[in-house]
Structure formats: structure tokens, C-alpha cells
Amino acid sequence: MKAYDPRLGISGHVLRQAGESGRAALVAYLPVGFPSVPGSLAAMRAVIEGTDGVGADLVEIGMPYSDPMMDGLAAVRNIVEYA
């Protein structure tokens, strides 16, 4: 493992560590507060813990935007389908 580089930040170090291990990092995306605040917190815990203690390396937390299309079509379809 290479020396700590403060320029990378936490996510940069996670990505570098995954690369050094010969694997891709799993990055999950979750919209904050969807379907509810407690529901989004539970979803974040589940994504991080995964199954058998192996979950996502990073979680990107999406902030609601006034124009849902700014999040992209896939996100809009999922939000509409499960809302």
C-alpha cells in the first residue's frame, strides 16, 4: 500500500485501495430522504453492510434538486416507480 496522500481525500484512498487489490470499487448512489429520512438511513446502512458483511466501498448521497431530470433518467424512473 502506498503512503497516505492528503490530496486524494477519503474517496480517493478507497478507490486506490480497491485498484491495488485488483478489483473495481463498488460505489452506490442513494437519494437522501427517499422514500423517507428513516428509510434512506436504513438503505445507507444496508448498502454499506451488504450481505455477509461485504457492502459498497463508497456511497454517493444525492441531494434533491428542483429539476428531477438533472439526476438523470434512470434516477427519475426509479423515484417515480417507487414513490
C-alpha positions as CSV (number, residue, x, y, z in Angstrom):
1,M,0.0,0.0,0.0
2,K,1.3,3.4,-0.9
3,A,1.9,6.2,1.6
4,Y,-1.0,8.4,2.7
5,D,-1.6,11.2,0.2
6,P,-3.8,14.0,1.7
7,R,-4.6,15.3,-1.8
8,L,-6.7,12.2,-2.5
9,G,-9.2,12.5,0.3
10,I,-11.2,9.6,1.7
11,S,-12.8,8.6,-1.5
12,G,-9.5,8.7,-3.4
13,H,-7.9,6.4,-0.9
14,V,-10.8,4.0,-1.1
15,L,-10.6,3.9,-4.9
16,R,-6.8,3.5,-4.9
17,Q,-7.0,0.7,-2.3
18,A,-9.6,-1.2,-4.4
19,G,-7.4,-0.8,-7.5
20,E,-4.3,-2.0,-5.6
21,S,-6.4,-5.1,-4.6
22,G,-7.1,-5.8,-8.3
23,R,-10.8,-5.0,-8.1
24,A,-13.2,-2.2,-9.0
25,A,-14.7,-0.2,-6.2
26,L,-18.4,-0.6,-5.7
27,V,-20.0,2.9,-5.4
28,A,-23.7,3.1,-4.5
29,Y,-25.9,6.1,-5.2
30,L,-28.9,6.8,-2.9
31,P,-31.1,9.9,-2.8
32,V,-31.2,11.4,0.7
33,G,-34.6,11.3,2.3
34,F,-36.1,8.9,-0.2
35,P,-38.6,7.3,0.5
36,S,-38.3,8.9,3.9
37,V,-35.4,10.1,6.1
38,P,-35.5,6.9,8.3
39,G,-35.9,4.8,5.1
40,S,-32.9,6.4,3.5
41,L,-30.8,6.0,6.6
42,A,-31.7,2.3,6.7
43,A,-30.9,1.9,3.0
44,M,-27.5,3.5,3.5
45,R,-26.7,1.1,6.4
46,A,-27.9,-1.9,4.3
47,V,-25.7,-0.8,1.3
48,I,-22.6,-0.3,3.5
49,E,-23.1,-3.6,5.4
50,G,-24.2,-5.6,2.4
51,T,-24.6,-9.3,2.7
52,D,-22.3,-11.3,4.8
53,G,-20.6,-8.0,5.9
54,V,-19.5,-7.1,2.4
55,G,-21.0,-4.0,1.1
56,A,-20.3,-0.9,-1.0
57,D,-16.9,0.8,-0.8
58,L,-18.5,4.2,-1.1
59,V,-21.9,5.7,-1.0
60,E,-22.8,8.8,-3.1
61,I,-25.6,10.7,-1.4
62,G,-27.8,12.6,-3.8
63,M,-29.4,15.8,-2.8
64,P,-32.9,16.5,-4.1
65,Y,-32.9,19.1,-6.9
66,S,-35.8,21.2,-8.1
67,D,-35.5,19.7,-11.6
68,P,-35.5,15.9,-11.2
69,M,-34.2,15.4,-14.7
70,M,-30.8,16.8,-13.5
71,D,-30.3,13.5,-11.7
72,G,-30.7,11.6,-14.9
73,L,-33.3,9.4,-16.5
74,A,-32.5,6.3,-14.5
75,A,-32.8,8.0,-11.2
76,V,-36.1,9.7,-12.2
77,R,-37.6,6.4,-13.4
78,N,-36.7,4.7,-10.1
79,I,-38.0,7.5,-7.9
80,V,-41.3,7.6,-9.9
81,E,-41.7,3.9,-9.8
82,Y,-41.2,3.5,-6.1
83,A,-42.7,6.8,-4.9
